[in-house]
Amino acid sequence: MNEVVKSLVTRKSCKDYKPEHISREEIDEIVKAGLNAPSGMNKQTPIFVVVQDDETVAKLSKMNAAVVNMPMDPFYGAKDLIIVLAKKDCTYIYDGSLAMGNLMNAAWAMDIDSRWIHRAKEVFESEEGKAFLQKWGITDDVEGIGFCILGHANEEKEKTEILPNRVFYV
Ligand SMILES: Cc1cc2nc3c(=O)[nH]c(=O)nc-3n(C[C@H](O)[C@H](O)[C@H](O)COP(=O)(O)O)c2cc1C
């Protein structure tokens, strides 16, 4: 099997992370994959926010959990994350989702574990979330797409079962 395809079909998401950071160089490579995701009409709507600062990760975890009154850390102990936001134009939700896919697939290809954590929309619609955007200098009209948490697994992960009857040859 082609090496890239092998990487795509073996990817798994992780729910338990070691308490160490990944490096800035690794993050930059993963972000590059996100930046190169296709977008509708090449509008390149996705925006990436790299967060490696422990205090900010902890704060964002609390804000994310608050959306659904979750009693646990929704980031599963991950120390690094890339937030994908997208400028509200054209196919931005699809663009942002594809960028999230690129991030997770690039991470996996680099032996780094990841997971899409949802509720970015709600987090960045909140007053606290808007204050973060302002602090980070993001002035465009954006919507939160997802949090791509990153790190190294502290667990033996199982590959999810691929459900049958989802492909039609005509
Ligand atoms: C749109 C989307 C939203 C997701 N939101 C969450 C989430 O909030 N929390 C979580 O633990 N996993 C979340 N996931 C991860 C999925 O649960 C995971 O990808 C799925 O179980 C399949 O497992 P795999 O990635 O190992 O193939 C999300 C995935 C997607 C694509």
PDBQT file of the ligand as one rigid body, heavy atoms in Angstrom, charges set to zero:
ROOT
HETATM    1  C1  LIG A 201     -16.499  16.751  13.976  1.00  0.00    +0.000 C 
HETATM    2  C2  LIG A 201     -15.854  15.948  15.080  1.00  0.00    +0.000 A 
HETATM    3  C3  LIG A 201     -16.081  16.296  16.402  1.00  0.00    +0.000 A 
HETATM    4  C4  LIG A 201     -15.473  15.577  17.422  1.00  0.00    +0.000 A 
HETATM    5  N1  LIG A 201     -15.633  15.994  18.708  1.00  0.00    +0.000 NA
HETATM    6  C5  LIG A 201     -15.039  15.292  19.714  1.00  0.00    +0.000 A 
HETATM    7  C6  LIG A 201     -15.129  15.741  21.052  1.00  0.00    +0.000 A 
HETATM    8  O1  LIG A 201     -15.690  16.790  21.350  1.00  0.00    +0.000 OA
HETATM    9  N2  LIG A 201     -14.547  14.989  22.009  1.00  0.00    +0.000 N 
HETATM   10  C7  LIG A 201     -13.880  13.828  21.729  1.00  0.00    +0.000 A 
HETATM   11  O2  LIG A 201     -13.383  13.181  22.641  1.00  0.00    +0.000 OA
HETATM   12  N3  LIG A 201     -13.736  13.406  20.457  1.00  0.00    +0.000 NA
HETATM   13  C8  LIG A 201     -14.292  14.102  19.451  1.00  0.00    +0.000 A 
HETATM   14  N4  LIG A 201     -14.126  13.705  18.156  1.00  0.00    +0.000 N 
HETATM   15  C9  LIG A 201     -13.292  12.521  17.865  1.00  0.00    +0.000 C 
HETATM   16  C10 LIG A 201     -14.137  11.317  17.433  1.00  0.00    +0.000 C 
HETATM   17  O3  LIG A 201     -14.823  10.811  18.549  1.00  0.00    +0.000 OA
HETATM   18  C11 LIG A 201     -13.236  10.253  16.785  1.00  0.00    +0.000 C 
HETATM   19  O4  LIG A 201     -12.618  10.795  15.650  1.00  0.00    +0.000 OA
HETATM   20  C12 LIG A 201     -14.073   9.042  16.404  1.00  0.00    +0.000 C 
HETATM   21  O5  LIG A 201     -14.462   8.320  17.562  1.00  0.00    +0.000 OA
HETATM   22  C13 LIG A 201     -13.350   8.091  15.476  1.00  0.00    +0.000 C 
HETATM   23  O6  LIG A 201     -12.146   7.653  16.051  1.00  0.00    +0.000 OA
HETATM   24  P1  LIG A 201     -10.784   7.766  15.244  1.00  0.00    +0.000 P 
HETATM   25  O7  LIG A 201     -10.495   9.216  15.053  1.00  0.00    +0.000 OA
HETATM   26  O8  LIG A 201      -9.772   7.068  16.110  1.00  0.00    +0.000 OA
HETATM   27  O9  LIG A 201     -10.980   7.087  13.927  1.00  0.00    +0.000 OA
HETATM   28  C14 LIG A 201     -14.674  14.437  17.112  1.00  0.00    +0.000 A 
HETATM   29  C15 LIG A 201     -14.435  14.114  15.770  1.00  0.00    +0.000 A 
HETATM   30  C16 LIG A 201     -15.000  14.870  14.772  1.00  0.00    +0.000 A 
HETATM   31  C17 LIG A 201     -14.682  14.507  13.342  1.00  0.00    +0.000 C 
ENDROOT
TORSDOF 0
